[in-house]
Amino acid sequence: MKIGKRNHRTLKEFLEEIGIKGRDFVTDNYDGFHKPIPKKQLFTGKDLTFPIVGQQFDEALFVET
């Protein structure tokens, strides 16, 4: 599990760790996702995501399965 701030540095580290080749990403419309993830691999919209907590917070969570 990786926990970090919702910023460009954390996203960059996360993508370097998991790689982007052969992956699709489903995210909210946070602007920071559009630059490092290729457009054809990025699907955005609140209707495509689900909340992981009941309130907004400034931490990003990734659980590797």
Sequence and secondary structure as in RCSB ss.txt:
>XXXX:A:sequence
MKIGKRNHRTLKEFLEEIGIKGRDFVTDNYDGFHKPIPKKQLFTGKDLTFPIVGQQFDEALFVET
>XXXX:A:secstr
 EEEESSHHHHHHHHHHH  TT  EEE S GGGTTTS GGGEEE GGG   SSSS  SEEEE   
